[in-house]
Amino acid sequence: MPHVFNSPAELAASVGQQFGPTDWLQIDQDRINMFADATGDHQWIHVDTEKAKTGPFGATIAHGFLTLSLVNYFLPDLIEVRGISMGINYGLNKIRFPAVVIAGKRVRGRGELISVEEKAGGAIESIMRVTVEIEGGGKPACVAEAISLWYPT
């Protein structure tokens, strides 16, 4: 269940707070193949299961940008901001991929609200550091700072 904020202004009191974890999500070969089709990235380490068995990871791996896209997938499971006319994905700050996601593994998200700032036009900007964890893994698959703009109603 996401942490609910009844207005964007409520975010400011939660800077430094941790959110999550989300439920686990399995990254199966079908999801990897669909991402390859959507992006045109059909490199063998992602889609050739036979060749990948003898590659550096022993199996196919998710694309880094597939893993990054899960940041946006997990955000609504971490927080919900109410009392808005709209929310905008404004971009990302620092992004790292410390570990690969092997096909068939499960991942989940954790968040930390690292800043909240009022912007022009009354928008509230929040930056949430989202960590994509791999089940049983020592290092996360991705750590990214997601920037959101929240426009109050």
N, C-alpha and C positions, 0 to 999 in steps of 0.2 A: 504494500500500500504506500502510495506517495505521501510525503509530508505536505499538508495543505496550508497554503497562505491565502488568506481571504482578500488580500490586496497586494499589489507590488510593493507598497510602502513597508509591509511587514517583513520583507526580505532582509532589510538592514539589520534587524536584531539577531539574525541568524548567521552572520558572517563568522566563519570558523567552524560552523556546525557540520557534522558528518551526516550523510543520508545513505540509506540502503543497508544491506545489499538488495539488489533486485533478485527476481527468480533467475534460475539458470536457463540458458538458451543453448541448445545444441547447434553446432556449426557443422552440418553434414555436407557431403559432397554435392548434393543437389543445390544447396544454397550457394556454394562456391562456384558451381558451373553457371548458375543464373547470373551471378555477379560478373563472371567472365564474359558472358554474352552481352550484358548491359554495358560493359565498359570496353569491350574489345580486347581485353587482356587475357589471352589464352596461353600464357606461358606454361610450360610443362609442369613446373613445380606446383601449379594450382589445379590443372585439369587432367594430366596424364597419370593415372593411378599406378600403372605398371612401371613406368620410367621413374616415378617419384619414389618407389620402394628402394631404389638403388641410389637415390639422391641424398643430399646432405641432411634431410630431416626424416628419412625413412618412410615418408608418406606425403601426400599432397598437403598443402597448407593454404589457409585463407589468405586472400590478398590483404595487404596492409590497409588499403582504403576500404575494404569490406569491414575490417575490424574497426576502423575509424568511424564508419557510418553507424556502427552500433552505439556510439556515444549518443547520437540523436534518438536512437531506438530506446535507450535506457532512461534518458532524461525525464520523460513523463511518468516513469515508474519511481523516480527519485523525488521529484517535487511537482506540485500542481499549484499554479498561481491563478486565483480567481479575481473577479472584479476588474477584468481587462477587456478592452475593445479588440486587442490583438497582441500576439507575441511574435517576435521576429527572431529567427536565427541570424545573428549579426556576423558570426564568424568564429574563428578559433585563434587562440594564441599558441603557446608552446605545445607541440605534439611530439610524442616519442613512441616507438614500438620496441620495448625491451625484449619481448619474446614472441615467437610465432605461434599461431593457432593451428594445430594439426587437425585435419579433417576428422570429424567425429567427436572432438572435444566439446565440453560445455564451458560457456563464459557467462559472466554476470557483471553488473555495474555497481560501483560505489561512487558517491559524490562528496565533495566538500565545497561549500560556498565560500569562495575566497575574496570576493569583493562585491559591493553594491554601491552604485553611484547614480545620482539624478542627472539626467541629460536634458538638452534643449527640448522644448515642447512638452515637458512633463514626463517623458519616458524614464523608466528606471532600467539601468543596465546592471545585469548580474553576470558574474563570471563564476562558473561551476567547474572545478577540476573533476573530471570523470576518469575513473580508473576501471579499465576492462580487465577483470581477473579471469584466469584460466583455472578451472577446477583441477586441484592437485599440483598446480604449477607454483614455482618459487617466485617468478617474476611476472608482472602483469603483461598482457598483450599490447595494451595501449594506455597512455596517459595523455589526456588532452584537456585544455582549458576552453570550454564552450562559452561563448558570449551570447547572451540573450537580451533583447530589448522588450520591455513590458510596457504597454500603453494602458494606463488606467481608464476605466469607463467614466 
